[in-house]
Amino acid sequence: MTSSVGVSPGPVTRAPAVQRDWRLSRLDTATTPGRLRLLLVGLVLLSLAWGVLAALTAEQHASAASDVVAVSEPLSLDAEQIYQSLSDADATAASAFLVGGLEPAADLQRYNADIAQAAVRIEAASALLGSSAARTQLPGQPSKQATATGDDLATLSAGLPVYADEVGTARADNRIGYPLGAAYLREASNMLRDTLLPAASDIYTKENGQLTSASAQATGLPLLVVTLVFGLGAGFLLYRSWRWLTRRTHRRVNYGLLVAAVAGAISLVWLAGAFAFGRAELLHAQQQGSAPAEAFARADVAVLQAHADESLTLIDNTGDDSYQKDFVAQQKLLGPGPGTLLAAVQASAGSASVTADAQAWYRAHAALRALDDGGSHTAAVQSALNGQAATAFNRLSADLSDGINAHQAAFASDARGGRDAFTGLAVGMIVASLIMVAGCAWGLNRRLAEYR
């Protein structure tokens, strides 16, 4: 018989085939552990997808709302005030020229303030435009709109000193009684109307369009609707997963999935609520702020140009009625009547007093022209300087200025409220999704531990 020597067995080593089978069994959907692991992966990916989509939606609306407040609205406001300041400077210079000799101190101060205000606003708009281009464009590749706006600003920067010099020469000649002063003033006024005001108008039109576009992006619904539908779908899948887990494990409450569900519900409600509030504020800012302010501003510019025409007609006093014709054109543009500037003011702000004041000024202007055409030039000048025409114009101008200021303030307040509604929203969506991931991992790993 042969004797056998006992050999102690070595460490048990799993064969490669057994190792592969063991790994595959972990994801085998025919077994409960495999299904749990698959469910865990699915819920984690779903939570992360919700966080990415919600954060992207929040960031897009927040960025557009910030652009409304920080870039588009200030640029639009700068352009509007450049236009107004230049128009008021032209009207004030013409009115002061009527006095003859040394201009009234109040008129001189107002004219200088208009020129200074226009210069400051041109500089501010240039800085804002550069900042906006740096944020949104590749280096060395400015947009066509930014280039066009930059060209208009360059026109204003170069032309404003020339206009001021022309007016200065006209004032100097007028002080010493040289008739050439009127020619310089007409040349300055024509330059302002032919070059500076069109450039300011172009900037305002472009930037107001950008403001409308940014506001529309901030209040747009398509991406938000997709995100909310996805969030509701993710919540339904989480609920179905909970139900399945309850049937399999016979445990009614899974605290990990409960945490994930609460975090998802909070983030969904927060996103919907922030958007609803922010959208309401931004729409109110547009409807009760920027739209009425634009209507008032356009009417104010037309009134200022007509007022300058009124003064220039008296200054010219040669029988040439070209400035009076322009006054009539501005009056038709103003209205009242369908499609006029005053009709837009009435429709957007419901202000009837502006229309009444405009009609009172038209009557005063008609009386002034009757005096001048009848040979009472001095009486007509007095009416324009401090008489009935001046009083009616000042009342109309004050109403328009008050309307502009009130609606601009309303826009600024509501737009900031709309922007602030999105503050921290994107970060909150990411944090909520990570909490959902942690909750799903905790809840399902506890059940998986029972099968080990």
Buried (B, 14 or more C-beta within 10 A) or exposed (E): EEEEEEEEEEEEEEEEEEEEEEEEEEEBEEEBBBBBBBBBEEBBEBBBEBBEBBBBBBBBBBBBBBBBBBBBBBBBBBBBBBBBBBBBBBBBBBBBBBBEEEBEEEBBEBBEBBBEBBBBBBEBBBEBBEEBBEEEEEEEEBEEBBEBBBEBBEBBBEBBEBBBEBBEBBBEBBEEEBEEBBBBBBBBBEBBBEBBBBBBBBBBEBBBEBBBBBBBBBBBEEBBEEBBEBBEEBBEBBEEBBEEBBEEBEEEEBEBBEBBBBBBBEBBEBBBEBBEBBBBBBBBBBBBBBBBBBBBBBBBBBBBBBBBBBBBBBBBEEEEBEBBEBBEBBBEBBBBEEEBBBBBBBEBBEBEEBBBBBBBBBEBBEBBBEBBEEEBEEBBBBBBBEBBBBBBBBBBBEBBBBBBEBBBEBBBBBBBBBBBBBBEBBEBBBBBBBBBBBBBBBBBEBBBEEEE
